[in-house]
């Protein structure tokens, strides 16, 4: 069975500083990995995904994520945080090459960017 | 930019009542999904739907649940006899056909079962 772990319930960072939101996964085979963001009273918004190829994936709003196969990680990063980045971030994995599409989500990490 | 929409935003019902949650997926998408998030817990997959039939479902999606695409635009989730533990945020999502298609989510319907 596949699983996703987000070890930090909350990450606090000052505006302008780099941010990292951690995600590790467990899946058989090559994973398909996703990051979503949830703002208050809104649905999940897609940020970026890794399928194959370059380990550094660039996404929306200046976010990027680095796939590390040896560490089974897919950490979300941004060079310079904005107050408006404060939200709940979810990492997700889908079954590789099985034709199944169900996403398995992590528990979420609340990012708080202080002015 | 096209969006997935869901109605109602909040539904309150009595235990044992039937509820229908509605979703309008993005128009050119062919895969449709329902997920739920119980307060304070993870987002959990319920069911996926393609070509007018269920393509995948989780253990949560038991006989109390059903899905339907009654017309060319709506996608519905019916809970036949609601239980207290069905209280959750229910998210609809849709995606284009593809091996690793991105799922786009609606804003959710908060279901409260009293």
Interface residues (C-beta under 8 A of the other chain):
Chain A: X32 X34 X36 X41 X42 X43 X44 X45 X46 X49 X51 X90 X92 X94 X97 X100 X101 X102 X103 X104 X105 X106 X107 X108
Chain B: X4 X6 X31 X33 X35 X41 X42 X43 X44 X45 X48 X55 X56 X58 X91 X93 X95 X99 X100 X101 X102 X103 X104 X105 X106 X107 X108
